[in-house]
C-alpha cells in the first residue's frame, strides 16, 4: 500500500530532503505517479550542479525546466533552498542562469548558494537586483559573482540573514560596510580571496573566517560579540597585523600560515589557539597568560618549541600533514578525550614511524618547565629497529620525568615485540603514577606486552613499598581489579579495549604480611 502519497505535502518534502537531490533521483521519484510528479515539482529544495550532467545542454535545460515548474506549482510558497553551481562558456548560458535565479528570487528563498565560474569569453556573472529585496534570506553564499549593480545605490533588506559567505567577489571597505550594516542578525561571516577586504564592523558577529592569497598588511575588526576567528594566509609572507581592541569576547583563534611572529600578542583574551604552520627558524616561541588550549600542527621538532603559557591545560602536538586542514572551531583532527579531571595534559600525534631519538626530544621538552602532568601518545607506526637502539640512549643520564598519568593509543598491527620496545621507550622517558594501554589488537594476543608493562612499572618504584593495581573493563562487572600476573593472564579481554595500571603505596601492615 502506498501510504507515503497520503502524507501531508510538507512531510513528504521533508522526506525528500534526505535524498542526495541529484537530478536522476528526483526524476525517478516524479515518474511514480501523477501525485508524485506534483510533489517533486513543488519540492522547495532546488540543487543544481553541472558535475552531475553528461552534457552542458542537458544541465541548462534541466535548470530552466525545474525552476519554471517549481514557480508554476508554488503560487505563494517560497523556496527553502536554491544551490546552483555552474561553469559558463557562452552568453546564452549566462542568460539562462540569470533568468532562473530571478524566477526563484521573486518567489523568495531562505538559503541561497550561487557558485559560478566563467570562461574568458563570458563576462563575470552579476547577481540580479531583486536579490537585495529578499528579506526572508537566512543564508547567502556567493562564489565567483559580482554583487548587483544597484547594490551601493538601493537599500538592502537582509533583515533575516544569519550566515554570509563571499568568495572571489570584487570587494572594498565601503561594500563590506554597506553589506554588513544591512544584516542586523548576522552571526557568521566568511570571506575568501576577496581582494580589497581590510575592515569589518558588526555588533552581532559571533564567528569570522578570513582567507587571503595576496599581501594583507592589516585587518581591523570591530565586533564586540566575536568569539571565534579563523585566518588562513597563502601569500607566503605571514600573519597580518590585527586591530581587535573591541573584541573582548574573542577567546578562540585558528591560524594557517607561515610566519606568525608577534601574532599571539594581538589577542589578549585568547584561551584556545589552533596553529598550523610550516616551521622556519631556530625556535618556535609562544607566550600567553590566558591560553588554556593549544593545538599545534607543525614540522617543528619538540626541542625547538618554547612555551611560556602558565595556565595551559591542554597541548595537542601533531606533525602529521593529514591533520593540518581542520580548524579548531570545526572539531580538529586529533580526538580529544574527556580529560576534565586531569590538568596540564599533552597529547602527541607523531608522523609516520617514531624512533628512540624522538623520545629523547620528548624527555628534554618536559624539562622546559611546561608543567604537564598527563601525556597521551597516539601511535600509528612503530619502527622497532630504531627503537632497539634505546639501550645506547639509556647511557644519557636523564631520569624519567614524573607524570600523573600516561595513556598510549596503539593503532598499529606490528608484532608484540615492537609494542614492547615502544612501552620500554615510553617508560624510559616517563615515570607515571598510572598508565593506560589502548589498542585495536586484542590483548589476548599481546599478553607479553601487558606483562612487560606491569613489570616495568614495578621496577620504577621501591620494591616492597609500591604495588601495581590492574584495571580491566568487563561485561560482567563494571571493573575487575587484579593484583598478580597469574590472575591477569586468565582474564585478559579478547576484544581490544583498554587496560590500566595504577601504582599504589603499600601500607606497613600489608608490607609486613607480604614478607
Buried (B, 14 or more C-beta within 10 A) or exposed (E): EEEEEEEEBEEBBEEBEEBEBBBEBBEEBBEBEEBBBBBBBBBBBBBBBBEBBEEBEEBBEBBBEBBBBBBEBBEEBBBBBBBBBBBBBBEEBBEBBBBBBBBBBBBBBBBBBBBBBBEEEBEBBBBBBBBBBBEBBBBBBBBBBBBBEEBEEEEBBBEBBBBBBBBBBBBEBEBBBBBBEBBEEBBBBBBBBBEEBBBBBBEBBBBBBBBBEEEBEEBBBBBEBBBBBBBBBEEEBBBBEBBBEBBEEBBBBBBBBBBBEEBBEBBBEBBBBBBBBBBEEEEBEBEBEBBBBBBBBBEBBBBBBEBBBEEBBBBBBBBBEEBBEBBBBEEBBBEBEEBEEBBBBBBBBBBEBBBBBBBBBBBBBBEBEBBBBBBBBBBBBBBBEBBBBBEEBEEEEBEBBEBBBBBBBBEBEBEBBBBBBBBBBBBBBBBBBBBBBBBEBEBEBBBEBBBBBBEBBBEBBEEEEBBBEBBBBEEEEEEBEBEEBEEBEEEBBEEBBBBBBBBEEBEEEEBEEEE
